[in-house]
């Protein structure tokens, strides 16, 4: 997904120390994805309080949206560098096209991971049959040693595994003895958990990881801490056990994200992850002046209005980045 804010912040992201017995609650901000009937996403990363959870550097959560009201998703070709995108849907379908030559349909319960290290561009359009769109779009920062890696695409449909009181789908990494075959460039965890009403589940964690619990629907407590829908609960490294409880009468769905602390400071602006302001300037100039040389070309994109035009980059701010995180 593109960050199509007209004036995106330039953000320098790094870790921040948090005691390992604290649950830090991150609340989302609403961001319109553009257009006269813009669908709105709820963004919990990055923000001033925290900007990274492992390599996870961008978390958008959206829906359930009635496409006839919101207009659905129609994001024209746009670039990425230094990151991988993770698409995860709960409801609806999205057509993906990219400059690696991939044409795929993103469906509920199926992982689509696009690596855009040196440079990639892609488009995303909700399918005509989609009436309700609901899901999450996540970004992974690539470590410095791999951020120039060639573009790539991976698809995986994880099995739904029944636990006592819960159903688990592990799409990245390993949890509860279940491992995803999808390779990543840093140690990671990504899983969907569906908790039955009034159920509790305990999960063993890798204590070297920091974790985030994003609540999609329903009520949840993490240990003794309530977490509301659309909030992201942050857990620092050092925990080897996670207790999740649904105190409500309806199922609770959540995403559990994790990874070892990234250990590198990154710079994010628009759809780019870099290390310096000057790199951001160069990435933007390449997209505006000669996009195919770095990012390639998306074949077959036609927007709902019949346009085949790509997105143009916003204007850069007049100042260099101030450290945040």
Secondary structure by P-SEA (a helix, b strand, c coil): cccccccccccbbbbbbbcccbbbbbbbbbbbccccbbbbbbbccccccccccccccbbbbbccccccccccccccccccccbbbbbbbcbbbbbbbcccbbbbbbcccbbbbbbbcccccbbbbbcccccbbbbbbbbbbbcccccccccbbbbbbbcccccccbbbbbccccccccccccccccccccbbbbbcccbbbbbbccccbbbbbbbcccccccccccccccbbbbbcccccbbbbbbcccbbbbbbbbccccccbbbbbccccccccaaaaaaaaaaaaccccccccccccccccccccbbbbbcccccccccccc
